[in-house]
Amino acid sequence: MPSLISTLETHAGIWIRPDEFGRERPDGTRYFLLVIAIAISVGAGLFWTPAFDQLFDWWVVFHPAGQQIFDVFKENDFFVNPPWLTIILFPFGLLPVRLSYILFCVLQVFILAFVNWRFAGNSLTFLLLITSSPFFSILANGQVDGLVLLGLLLSADDKNWYKQLSGQLIMLIKPQVLGLLIPYLWWQSKYRWQTLIGGVICAGLTFALWGNWIIDMQSALTRLAVHHNASLWPYGLLVGLPILVYALWSKDIKLIGIASFFCMPYALTHSLLGALFFIHSRFPIYVGLIVWLGLWVYSLHSYALALAS
């Protein structure tokens, strides 16, 4: 009888195989139990910790968005994502806000765990990701960046074009996380024309359902970015473009993912989750540890400055 992990792998159909990176995966059962234990711990911690109550992004932005599917830009002044995110959030909008927040965070734990496994990660890389400052920022703000990794998993599917299209649409809800990978994965796909036609149809449907949502989203983004933007733009291009050129030449999708953060004009701390994920999965563990520590030092320093101001 196939294990749960092997069954999931069979249906995932991702291009990237673990032997391409010279790493051995941990025992599937032990890894699965570790993930379950962490997911329960995260859920219980969020439930019993008052500090994780009334978080702005989930309470004011994303939970209401799940209840405002077709009027989100009219009723939600802080929503700055493509409107199809509201369809993903709809089931959570039916639940009490605190319960929906806890369940959504636990869902992102499972997404991170499975994508880490599929890209040849191990228990240590998963622990470093789950304890990183970008993931803590997701929990502390009630953010949705973990969904992008689910989109990555679906976009890299080599069996079904509709999975690839669904994944690319999910990745587009937060293009600052792994945006440069979207056109690359599309171009490398053997289903590129099917996904292109499907994408054009989906684009037409979005304008039919939400009107000219691009202008609405840009207006909200411009208003918020004035006060909240951790992007390295435009100086990050000095780092991101050389990485991107080398990555395209070598067909290294992990480096493309890392370059995405440096090339995006708008990003926040939790947007680093995608780049950090690929750093842990591509480079030796000590590199990931240095970056993990550096991000915590930066985050704590920024928090101290905010308290002092």
C-alpha positions as CSV (number, residue, x, y, z in Angstrom):
1,M,0.0,0.0,0.0
2,P,1.6,3.3,-1.1
3,S,2.4,5.8,1.7
4,L,0.6,9.2,2.0
5,I,3.8,11.0,0.8
6,S,4.2,8.8,-2.3
7,T,0.6,9.2,-3.2
8,L,0.8,13.0,-2.9
9,E,4.0,13.0,-5.0
10,T,2.3,10.9,-7.7
11,H,-0.5,13.4,-8.1
12,A,1.8,16.5,-7.8
13,G,3.7,15.5,-10.9
14,I,6.3,18.2,-10.3
15,W,9.3,18.6,-12.7
16,I,11.9,18.9,-10.0
17,R,13.2,15.6,-8.6
18,P,15.2,15.3,-5.4
19,D,18.1,13.4,-7.0
20,E,18.8,16.4,-9.1
21,F,20.2,18.2,-6.0
22,G,22.1,15.3,-4.5
23,R,20.1,15.3,-1.3
24,E,18.3,12.4,0.4
25,R,14.9,13.0,1.8
26,P,14.2,12.2,5.4
27,D,12.0,9.3,6.3
28,G,8.5,10.2,5.1
29,T,6.7,9.0,8.2
30,R,9.0,11.0,10.5
31,Y,8.7,14.1,8.4
32,F,4.9,13.8,8.3
33,L,4.7,13.4,12.0
34,L,7.0,16.5,12.5
35,V,4.8,18.5,10.2
36,I,1.6,17.4,12.1
37,A,3.3,18.3,15.4
38,I,4.3,21.8,14.2
39,A,0.9,22.4,12.6
40,I,-0.9,21.5,15.9
41,S,1.6,23.7,17.8
42,V,1.1,26.7,15.5
43,G,-2.7,26.3,15.7
44,A,-2.7,26.0,19.5
45,G,-0.2,28.8,19.9
46,L,-2.3,31.2,17.8
47,F,-5.5,30.1,19.7
48,W,-4.0,30.7,23.2
49,T,-1.9,33.8,22.5
50,P,-3.9,37.1,22.8
51,A,-1.2,38.9,20.8
52,F,-2.4,37.1,17.7
53,D,-5.9,38.6,18.0
54,Q,-7.3,41.5,15.9
55,L,-4.4,41.4,13.4
56,F,-5.0,44.1,10.8
57,D,-4.4,42.2,7.6
58,W,-6.6,39.3,8.3
59,W,-9.3,41.0,10.4
60,V,-9.6,44.1,8.1
61,V,-8.4,43.0,4.7
62,F,-8.5,39.2,3.9
63,H,-11.4,37.9,6.0
64,P,-13.8,40.6,4.8
65,A,-12.5,40.0,1.3
66,G,-13.8,36.5,1.5
67,Q,-17.3,38.0,2.1
68,Q,-17.0,40.7,-0.6
69,I,-16.2,38.7,-3.6
70,F,-17.7,40.9,-6.3
71,D,-17.4,44.2,-4.5
72,V,-14.1,43.9,-2.8
73,F,-12.5,47.1,-4.3
74,K,-15.6,49.1,-3.4
75,E,-15.9,47.9,0.1
76,N,-12.3,47.2,1.1
77,D,-9.9,50.2,0.9
78,F,-6.9,48.0,1.8
79,F,-7.3,45.2,-0.7
80,V,-4.4,45.4,-3.1
81,N,-4.4,41.9,-4.7
82,P,-5.9,40.4,-7.9
83,P,-9.6,39.9,-7.2
84,W,-9.6,36.1,-7.7
85,L,-7.9,35.8,-4.3
86,T,-11.4,36.5,-2.9
87,I,-12.6,33.1,-4.3
88,I,-9.8,31.3,-2.4
89,L,-10.7,33.2,0.7
90,F,-14.5,32.6,0.4
91,P,-14.6,29.4,2.5
92,F,-12.7,31.2,5.2
93,G,-15.0,34.2,5.0
94,L,-17.9,31.9,6.1
95,L,-16.1,31.1,9.4
96,P,-15.7,33.2,12.5
97,V,-12.8,35.5,11.9
98,R,-10.5,34.1,14.6
99,L,-11.1,30.5,13.7
100,S,-10.6,31.3,10.0
101,Y,-7.3,33.0,10.8
102,I,-6.0,30.0,12.7
103,L,-7.1,27.5,10.0
104,F,-5.6,29.6,7.3
105,C,-2.2,29.8,9.1
106,V,-2.2,26.0,9.7
107,L,-3.0,25.5,6.0
108,Q,0.1,27.6,5.1
109,V,2.2,25.4,7.4
110,F,1.1,22.3,5.4
111,I,1.7,24.1,2.1
112,L,5.2,25.0,3.2
113,A,5.9,21.5,4.4
114,F,4.8,19.8,1.2
115,V,6.5,22.2,-1.2
116,N,9.7,21.9,0.9
117,W,9.5,18.1,0.5
118,R,8.9,18.3,-3.2
119,F,11.9,20.5,-3.8
120,A,14.3,18.1,-2.0
121,G,14.1,19.9,1.4
122,N,14.4,18.0,4.7
123,S,13.3,18.4,8.2
124,L,16.0,21.0,9.0
125,T,15.2,23.2,6.0
126,F,11.5,23.0,7.0
127,L,12.2,24.0,10.6
128,L,14.3,27.0,9.3
129,L,11.5,28.1,7.1
130,I,8.8,27.7,9.7
131,T,10.9,29.7,12.3
132,S,12.0,32.4,9.9
133,S,11.1,36.0,10.2
134,P,9.2,36.1,6.9
135,F,6.9,33.2,8.1
136,F,6.6,34.8,11.5
137,S,5.5,38.0,9.7
138,I,2.9,36.0,7.9
139,L,1.5,34.8,11.2
140,A,1.9,38.1,12.9
141,N,0.0,40.0,10.2
142,G,-2.4,37.4,9.0
143,Q,-0.9,37.4,5.5
144,V,-1.4,35.0,2.5
145,D,2.1,34.7,1.0
146,G,2.3,31.0,1.7
147,L,-0.4,30.5,-1.0
148,V,2.2,31.5,-3.6
149,L,4.2,28.3,-2.9
150,L,1.1,26.3,-3.6
151,G,0.9,28.1,-6.9
152,L,4.5,27.2,-7.5
153,L,3.7,23.5,-6.9
154,L,0.8,23.5,-9.3
155,S,2.7,25.6,-11.9
156,A,5.5,23.0,-12.1
157,D,3.0,20.2,-12.8
158,D,3.9,18.4,-16.0
159,K,0.7,16.4,-16.3
160,N,-2.2,18.8,-16.6
161,W,-2.3,22.3,-18.2
162,Y,-5.2,23.4,-16.0
163,K,-3.1,22.7,-12.9
164,Q,-0.4,24.9,-14.4
165,L,-2.9,27.7,-15.2
166,S,-4.4,27.5,-11.7
167,G,-0.9,27.6,-10.2
168,Q,0.1,30.7,-12.2
169,L,-3.1,32.5,-11.3
170,I,-2.4,31.7,-7.6
171,M,1.2,33.0,-8.0
172,L,-0.1,36.2,-9.4
173,I,-2.0,37.1,-6.2
174,K,1.4,38.0,-4.8
175,P,3.8,38.6,-7.7
176,Q,6.4,40.2,-5.5
177,V,7.1,36.8,-3.9
178,L,8.1,34.7,-7.0
179,G,6.8,36.9,-9.9
180,L,9.7,36.2,-12.3
181,L,9.1,32.5,-12.2
182,I,5.6,32.9,-13.7
183,P,6.6,33.7,-17.3
184,Y,9.6,31.3,-17.1
185,L,7.5,28.3,-15.9
186,W,4.9,29.2,-18.6
187,W,7.5,29.2,-21.4
188,Q,9.1,26.0,-20.3
189,S,5.8,24.2,-20.1
190,K,4.7,21.8,-22.9
191,Y,1.2,23.2,-22.4
192,R,2.2,26.8,-22.9
193,W,-0.4,27.4,-25.6
194,Q,-3.2,25.7,-23.7
195,T,-2.4,27.8,-20.6
196,L,-2.1,31.0,-22.7
197,I,-5.6,30.5,-24.2
198,G,-7.0,29.5,-20.8
199,G,-5.3,32.6,-19.3
200,V,-6.8,34.9,-21.9
201,I,-10.3,33.5,-21.2
202,C,-9.7,33.9,-17.4
203,A,-8.6,37.4,-17.9
204,G,-11.8,38.2,-19.8
205,L,-13.9,36.7,-17.1
206,T,-12.1,38.8,-14.4
207,F,-13.0,42.0,-16.2
208,A,-16.5,40.8,-16.7
209,L,-16.9,40.0,-13.0
210,W,-14.8,42.8,-11.4
211,G,-14.7,45.6,-14.0
212,N,-11.4,47.4,-14.6
213,W,-9.8,45.9,-11.4
214,I,-6.3,46.7,-12.5
215,I,-6.9,50.4,-12.1
216,D,-8.7,49.8,-8.7
217,M,-5.8,47.7,-7.5
218,Q,-3.1,50.1,-8.7
219,S,-4.9,53.0,-6.9
220,A,-4.9,51.1,-3.6
221,L,-1.4,49.9,-4.1
222,T,0.0,53.4,-4.8
223,R,-1.8,54.8,-1.7
224,L,-0.4,52.1,0.6
225,A,3.1,51.8,-0.8
226,V,3.9,55.4,0.2
227,H,4.0,54.3,3.8
228,H,4.6,50.5,3.7
229,N,7.3,49.2,1.3
230,A,10.4,47.2,2.1
231,S,11.4,46.7,-1.5
232,L,15.0,47.3,-2.5
233,W,13.8,48.9,-5.7
234,P,15.5,50.3,-7.8
235,Y,18.9,49.4,-6.2
236,G,17.9,45.8,-5.9
237,L,18.2,45.5,-9.7
238,L,22.0,45.7,-9.3
239,V,21.8,42.3,-7.6
240,G,18.7,40.9,-9.1
241,L,19.4,41.4,-12.8
242,P,22.8,39.6,-12.8
243,I,21.3,36.7,-10.8
244,L,18.4,36.6,-13.3
245,V,20.7,36.6,-16.4
246,Y,22.8,33.8,-15.0
247,A,19.7,31.9,-13.9
248,L,18.1,32.1,-17.4
249,W,21.4,31.0,-19.0
250,S,21.7,28.0,-16.7
251,K,18.0,27.3,-16.5
252,D,18.1,27.5,-12.7
253,I,14.5,28.1,-11.5
254,K,15.7,28.5,-7.9
255,L,17.9,31.4,-8.8
256,I,15.0,33.0,-10.7
257,G,12.9,32.7,-7.6
258,I,15.7,34.3,-5.5
259,A,16.1,37.1,-8.1
260,S,12.3,37.9,-7.9
261,F,12.5,39.7,-4.6
262,F,15.4,42.0,-5.8
263,C,13.5,43.0,-9.0
264,M,10.1,43.9,-7.5
265,P,9.2,47.5,-6.9
266,Y,6.9,46.6,-4.0
267,A,7.5,44.0,-1.2
268,L,7.2,43.5,2.5
269,T,9.1,41.2,4.9
270,H,6.8,38.3,4.4
271,S,7.4,38.6,0.6
272,L,10.8,37.2,1.3
273,L,9.4,33.7,2.0
274,G,9.7,32.6,-1.6
275,A,13.4,33.7,-2.0
276,L,14.2,32.2,1.4
277,F,12.6,28.9,0.4
278,F,14.9,28.7,-2.6
279,I,18.0,29.8,-0.7
280,H,17.4,26.9,1.7
281,S,16.7,24.4,-1.0
282,R,19.6,25.4,-3.3
283,F,22.6,26.3,-1.2
284,P,24.5,24.5,1.6
285,I,22.8,24.6,5.0
286,Y,25.2,27.2,6.5
287,V,24.2,29.7,3.8
288,G,20.6,29.3,4.8
289,L,21.5,29.6,8.5
290,I,23.3,32.9,7.8
291,V,20.4,34.3,5.8
292,W,17.9,33.1,8.5
293,L,19.9,34.9,11.2
294,G,20.4,38.0,9.1
295,L,16.7,38.3,8.5
296,W,15.9,38.0,12.2
297,V,18.5,40.7,13.0
298,Y,17.0,43.0,10.4
299,S,13.4,42.3,11.5
300,L,14.2,42.9,15.2
301,H,16.2,46.0,14.5
302,S,13.3,47.4,12.4
303,Y,10.8,46.6,15.1
304,A,13.0,48.3,17.7
305,L,13.2,51.4,15.6
306,A,9.4,51.4,15.1
307,L,8.9,51.2,18.9
308,A,11.4,54.1,19.4
309,S,9.8,56.4,16.9
